[in-house]
Structures are given as structure tokens and as C-alpha cells.
């Protein structure tokens, strides 16, 4: 696939939760979707796509710098002094009629305006500094949408800068899922955490036991949704009869669901990961 798709890049990757795989670079969500469909259709592979991320630098309280590829590699919060993230300088060439829409997009992505230069009567070039994490997923798609496909962009990495960032963990049935964790700005943690658990609630099928979905920062739960259990009618064969018998059947069902919840595993479908990319 790489031989006839020059825009695709990849390096081997290992995840504690998912095992061996590849870290791939794509041009946006549309390119990612095309790559996944080709791998599934042409090569018969089953693909699991996780949330995108970039490389961060964690500085401990002892002054040691650690390069972090995934949220799971972050030091414990008690040992963490700050997190630094890469920034890029964006050059956006656009028809002059779309300048306002592009400026709004960049400012919503924590961008810092540098300059605006008109190339001629119809075209202009906008320069912004933006955190690299903000352009990873749908920035390119949004740029094309807001400019009807006329704008183009390129960027240059300018270096690492400290930011008010936190690790957002997603817990499914009380267990943290490494593939769903992310590093995000603290000011957006409540909003993003709520959106993620609400989307997961829609995507994960109901189980025979109740499944709690939680978003947490440093062990503190900031948002929660619950997938209700599938309920079997254990009283279907009890026509009339003693109320005590019915109560015993309901209590036995309740105990069984508690036992399943303790030992049960929840499978997260691929559709859930794809849906989270757009949150």
C-alpha cells in the first residue's frame, strides 16, 4: 500500500493494551478512512484504529525530560512538573473571501496570529502558530470545508512549548483503556470527557450487565455515562404462583449480574474508535 500511496507513513508501534501494530501518518480523516478501507478490502486485514496523538515531552519534578509517544508513558502525576507539546507555524493560502472563516478555525484551535499578507487581489496568505495536536485530526478537512476546497496549507515545526495539559483517561467497566486515553488542554477536559463517554455509550453494544463509562483526570472522575444491562424476563414461566418464588428469581438474577460485572469483559467495536476521531 505504501508503494502506491506516497502520503502514507508508518513506523512499528507497541501498545500495552493492544500489542504490536503500526503508528501511521495520514493527511486527514478522509485519507485515514481510504487507507483503512483499502487494507480491509484489498488485503483482507482487520484494522483497529485508535485516537491520534503526537510526541510530547514530560518534565519531572526532578528536572528530567522524558519523550512521551502515548499517554500511558506519562510519569505519575505526583512526579510530573509540566508537559511540553510541539507547535507548528502554519502557512495558509486562501482566496480573500474566506479569510474570516480560516481565522475563526485557527483561533478555535488555540492558534496565535502572526501575519496576513495579500499575494494579489484575490489571494492571501495567513500565518498562524498552532499546537501540532490541534491539526492532527480534522483540521485539514475543516479547512477544505470552510473554503469549498480552495485553501491549501503547509506547516513547519517550530519547537516544544509548555502547556496546561492533562492526561484524560477513559474507564470502561472500571478498567482504564489505554487506546482511548489522550493528552488535552485542561480547560477543555470537562467538555471532551463528557463528549467521549456520551459517544461511547452510543457505540458500545449493551451487555448482560450494567457497564459504567467514566472519564478521569489524575484518578478524579469528571464525567460518567452508564450502558444499561440487557434484561431477561425470568418471570416469564411463572404464571401466578407465590410472590416469594418470584422475588427469589429476581434476587438470583440480580446476584448473577453482579458476578458478571466483576469478571465480565467489554469488547469495544471498531466503529466506536472511528466515531471518537470526530468528537
WOKARA-V43796 format. One line per field, one symbol per residue. psi: psi as a letter, one per 30 degrees, with the letter a starting at -180 (. if undefined). A space follows every 10 residues. Layout:
# WOKARA-V43796
psi = ???
This chain:
# WOKARA-V43796
psi = eeegiffkll lkkkkeefbk akjkklfaee eeeeeeeeee effgkjkjkl klllklkkkl ffgkkkkjel fffklkeffk elkklklljk jjklkffgee eeeeeeefgg lkkdlkkkea ffklkkklkk keffgedgee eeeeefghgf lllllkkfak kklillkjkk kjhfkkjeff lljlkefgee eeeeeeeeee eeeklklflk jkkkkkkhfk kfkklkjlkk kkjfgegjjb akeeeeeeee eeeeeeeeee eefkkkkjle eeeeeffg.
